[in-house]
Amino acid sequence: MLTDQHILPVVRAALIEDAPWGDITSENLIPVEAVATARLVAREPGVLSGGEVFAAAMRLTSEAIAVTVFVADGEEFERGTMLAEVSGPARAVLQAERVALNFVQRMSGIATLTARYVAEVADTRARIVDTRKTTPGLRQFERHAVRSGGGNNHRFSLSDAVMAKDNHLAVLTAGGRDLTEALLEVRDRLSHTTHLEVEVDRIDQIEPVLAAGIDTIMLDNFSLAQLREGVALVAGRALVEASGSVNLDTVGDIARTGVDIISVGALTHSVRSLDLGLDIDLDAA
């Protein structure tokens, strides 16, 4: 859940980055007594995320700014929809504009893209989940945006779960160690509450991994035929995650192989910000 504890430090840092010694443009062009009313308007359809982040950027710039958000995170909207309204000192509104827009545009872009992936797998059991391919410092925001779009979150950090990938397994089995025995030793060291996931890139790795009692098996860059074979081999003994070569053209077919989870790095690492605009009216009276 995205709370003020997550929002405020990040937004403060962004505002300081953008105006470390104030906004000299607004301070020199805009009368101190000027009041502004601004409307956040959608230039294209989408799914909103980051409404409270947008509001925080305004309010942290000036306590005199009032913000009303009309569309909740996770709600769809059409082009031309007024998403929020801002009123207060014109200098402060103009100073906060870019930071506020940057956050809500990126987060809404993630939510909108996620919703498209979720729609593609709606007739299957598969969940769409994100990855750790997030913008450093913005993981909480971007993970929230994925949830706004109807997706789910993978492990939040390296501290949350054990996820053994190909490089881990190469080190773990160095010198010819048996894969199952090595993973069983790992399982014995873990708390009963710690999730253990293992990535495989070949069909013949599935049985040795499952024999260690793992929780999730990731089938990485498997073909559709291999995914179907892998799901049949696992036969419910672990959750099955598909990863690699996932896009909007392939995700539906991947989901229909019977996998439980599809991880999509593109949700956060190559998303396009949504086109939202802030229409501002100034009143010097």
SULZIWO-V765788 format. One record per pair of residues at least 12 apart in sequence whose C-alpha atoms are under 7 Angstrom apart, sorted by the first residue. I is the first residue (numbers start at 0). J is the second residue. If there is no record, write none. Layout:
i=I j=J
i=I j=J
//
This chain:
i=1 j=139
i=1 j=143
i=6 j=52
i=7 j=55
i=10 j=56
i=13 j=98
i=14 j=98
i=22 j=94
i=25 j=90
i=26 j=90
i=29 j=90
i=30 j=283
i=32 j=283
i=33 j=88
i=33 j=89
i=33 j=281
i=33 j=282
i=33 j=283
i=33 j=284
i=34 j=87
i=34 j=88
i=34 j=89
i=34 j=281
i=34 j=282
i=34 j=283
i=35 j=86
i=35 j=87
i=35 j=88
i=35 j=89
i=35 j=92
i=35 j=279
i=35 j=280
i=35 j=281
i=35 j=282
i=36 j=85
i=36 j=86
i=36 j=87
i=36 j=279
i=36 j=280
i=36 j=281
i=37 j=84
i=37 j=85
i=37 j=86
i=37 j=277
i=37 j=278
i=37 j=279
i=37 j=280
i=38 j=81
i=38 j=83
i=38 j=84
i=38 j=85
i=38 j=277
i=38 j=278
i=38 j=279
i=39 j=81
i=39 j=82
i=39 j=83
i=39 j=84
i=39 j=275
i=39 j=276
i=39 j=277
i=39 j=278
i=40 j=79
i=40 j=80
i=40 j=81
i=40 j=82
i=40 j=275
i=40 j=276
i=40 j=277
i=41 j=78
i=41 j=79
i=41 j=80
i=41 j=81
i=41 j=274
i=41 j=275
i=41 j=276
i=42 j=78
i=42 j=79
i=42 j=274
i=42 j=275
i=42 j=276
i=43 j=77
i=43 j=78
i=43 j=274
i=44 j=76
i=44 j=77
i=44 j=78
i=45 j=75
i=45 j=76
i=45 j=77
i=45 j=111
i=46 j=73
i=46 j=74
i=46 j=75
i=46 j=76
i=46 j=107
i=46 j=110
i=46 j=111
i=46 j=148
i=47 j=71
i=47 j=72
i=47 j=73
i=47 j=74
i=47 j=75
i=47 j=107
i=47 j=110
i=48 j=72
i=48 j=73
i=48 j=103
i=48 j=106
i=48 j=107
i=48 j=110
i=48 j=144
i=48 j=147
i=49 j=72
i=49 j=102
i=49 j=103
i=49 j=106
i=49 j=107
i=50 j=68
i=50 j=72
i=50 j=103
i=52 j=102
i=52 j=103
i=53 j=99
i=53 j=100
i=53 j=102
i=53 j=103
i=54 j=66
i=56 j=95
i=56 j=98
i=56 j=99
i=57 j=92
i=57 j=95
i=57 j=99
i=60 j=91
i=60 j=95
i=61 j=91
i=63 j=87
i=63 j=88
i=64 j=85
i=64 j=86
i=64 j=87
i=64 j=88
i=65 j=85
i=65 j=86
i=65 j=87
i=66 j=84
i=66 j=85
i=66 j=86
i=67 j=83
i=67 j=84
i=67 j=85
i=68 j=82
i=68 j=83
i=68 j=84
i=69 j=82
i=69 j=83
i=70 j=82
i=72 j=147
i=73 j=147
i=73 j=148
i=89 j=281
i=104 j=272
i=104 j=273
i=104 j=274
i=104 j=275
i=105 j=272
i=105 j=273
i=106 j=141
i=106 j=144
i=107 j=144
i=107 j=273
i=108 j=270
i=108 j=271
i=108 j=272
i=108 j=273
i=109 j=144
i=109 j=145
i=109 j=266
i=109 j=267
i=109 j=270
i=110 j=144
i=110 j=145
i=110 j=147
i=110 j=148
i=111 j=148
i=112 j=266
i=113 j=145
i=113 j=148
i=113 j=149
i=113 j=150
i=113 j=266
i=114 j=148
i=114 j=149
i=116 j=247
i=117 j=149
i=117 j=150
i=119 j=250
i=119 j=251
i=120 j=251
i=120 j=254
i=123 j=254
i=123 j=255
i=124 j=259
i=125 j=254
i=125 j=258
i=125 j=259
i=125 j=260
i=125 j=261
i=126 j=151
i=126 j=259
i=126 j=260
i=126 j=261
i=127 j=150
i=127 j=151
i=127 j=260
i=127 j=261
i=127 j=262
i=128 j=150
i=128 j=151
i=128 j=152
i=128 j=153
i=128 j=260
i=128 j=261
i=128 j=262
i=128 j=263
i=129 j=151
i=129 j=152
i=129 j=153
i=129 j=262
i=129 j=263
i=129 j=264
i=129 j=266
i=130 j=153
i=130 j=262
i=130 j=263
i=130 j=264
i=132 j=264
i=132 j=267
i=132 j=268
i=133 j=267
i=133 j=268
i=141 j=267
i=160 j=193
i=160 j=194
i=160 j=195
i=161 j=194
i=161 j=195
i=161 j=196
i=162 j=195
i=162 j=196
i=162 j=197
i=163 j=196
i=163 j=197
i=163 j=198
i=164 j=197
i=164 j=198
i=165 j=198
i=178 j=207
i=179 j=207
i=179 j=208
i=179 j=210
i=179 j=211
i=182 j=211
i=183 j=211
i=194 j=214
i=195 j=213
i=195 j=214
i=195 j=215
i=196 j=213
i=196 j=214
i=196 j=215
i=196 j=216
i=197 j=215
i=197 j=216
i=197 j=217
i=198 j=216
i=198 j=217
i=198 j=218
i=198 j=219
i=199 j=217
i=199 j=218
i=199 j=219
i=200 j=218
i=200 j=219
i=200 j=220
i=200 j=221
i=202 j=229
i=213 j=237
i=214 j=237
i=214 j=238
i=215 j=237
i=215 j=238
i=215 j=239
i=215 j=240
i=216 j=237
i=216 j=238
i=216 j=239
i=216 j=240
i=217 j=239
i=217 j=240
i=217 j=241
i=217 j=242
i=218 j=240
i=218 j=241
i=218 j=242
i=219 j=241
i=219 j=242
i=219 j=243
i=220 j=242
i=220 j=243
i=220 j=244
i=223 j=253
i=223 j=256
i=226 j=256
i=227 j=256
i=227 j=257
i=230 j=257
i=230 j=258
i=238 j=259
i=239 j=258
i=239 j=259
i=239 j=260
i=240 j=258
i=240 j=259
i=240 j=260
i=240 j=261
i=241 j=258
i=241 j=260
i=241 j=261
i=241 j=262
i=242 j=261
i=242 j=262
i=245 j=263
//
